[in-house]
Amino acid sequence: MLEDCGAERTQAVQISGPSGTCIDSTEFERRIAFEDLPTAGAFMAFDESRDLFEVARNFVHFFAHESCGFCTPCRVGTTLLCNVMDKLQQGKGSQHDLNQIFRLSRLLQSASHCGLGLTACNPLLDTIKRFRPAYERRLESLEFEPAFDLDGALERARAMTGRDDPGAHLGADE
Amino acid sequence: MSAEGNAATFLLDGEEVPFEPGQTVIQAALAAGHYIPHLCYHPEFKPHGSCKVCTVEVNGRTTASCTLRAQAGMEVLSQTERLRKEHQTLVQMLFVEGNHFCPSCEVSGNCVLQAVAYDLDIMSAELDYMFPNRPVDASHPEILLDFNRCILCELCVRASREVDGKHVFALSGRGITKHLIVNAESRRLADTDIAVTDKAMEVCPVGVILRKGVGFRVPIGERRFDKRPISAQALDDAPRRPSPKPEDSA
């Protein structure tokens, strides 16, 4: 298939749409079949210049946009997943956020009303499983990185008081 | 086994629960005094199945128990560690989706969302708050609408449509932008034909639809869920015919 479309340096293929399966180069020998990789007929090939984290982030935003909002897990869950992915993208994520993705994914797969919520996490789970470095290099620390910029929050107070001395900055006295 | 000996039953967490034909799992469970957490289900209305807080496991599959027809011999689980975590996350989702400040809310103690959260031992939201901007509607002389607390259960929508025959409320929008609206060109409650005696006035499980002038008439500490946890009040939510509106009996 990849040869037919002239794909080169392919690192991943998304079988079917965003809710399908994402496979990496070690799996290109797998078969398109109901028993192995079922497809609705669409493929997306990603070469090595693509960032699979950004692909997945785009997909979850797509699902959040598509959610009808009827049931709680999908309505709130897809948006929470977007927020987590955006946080990771900004370099503010931690191991906790990856755990949060797994926790939300399990809930969406278990409690969603229809197939949209059921499959909305597939792109995340597939890419974390196969392209984990794309996620982990966005974590400034695998332990903890506060999303809230405490020193930045003091900026207004500094502006109001006209201070910018070391004592007006957090961590300056360490 | 029931007195009849041949009444149809299913198993709920290992206990036998009798049911009448046509009843859903949650209806039969509540009628037998077994509590399953729920928010959008109401004993006088047709099950809706949107909040998913009543999710149970049946033969390895999970589904909302309010919309699942009871069948003889079913094995239903509602209290496994996994389901409990899911119930907690669903309720936490509803907390972070809106703006819920229990200490300053008039409905504290009567609020079903708050009661379910306490009952599930939820101590914090854990998820990131969304802090949506939802202005209140104080246009009506007798009724206040505080949309910040809406959990989109559609009970007021259903009550206004099915009992009051008025269609005062509706849900609008999709996905996370879904929100409760008022059926008036001005979008103000004052321009609808809602009355304080309407069924829609009494079904809100949270603190969206409030009667003006009677706030805190029942003091905090003496309210429905102050006395007993919601899980001890299952029978109150057993299926029943819609109660007559106050004006009918007057």
Interface residues (C-beta under 8 A of the other chain):
Chain A: A64 H65 E66 S67 C68 G69 F70 C71 T72 P73 R75 V76 G77 T78 T79 L80 N83 Q100 R103 L104 R106 L107 S110 A111 S112 H113
Chain B: G49 S50 C51 K52 V53 T55 T62 A64 E86 T89 L90 M93 L94 V96 E97 L127 D128 M130 L152 L171 G173 R174 G175 I176 T177 K178
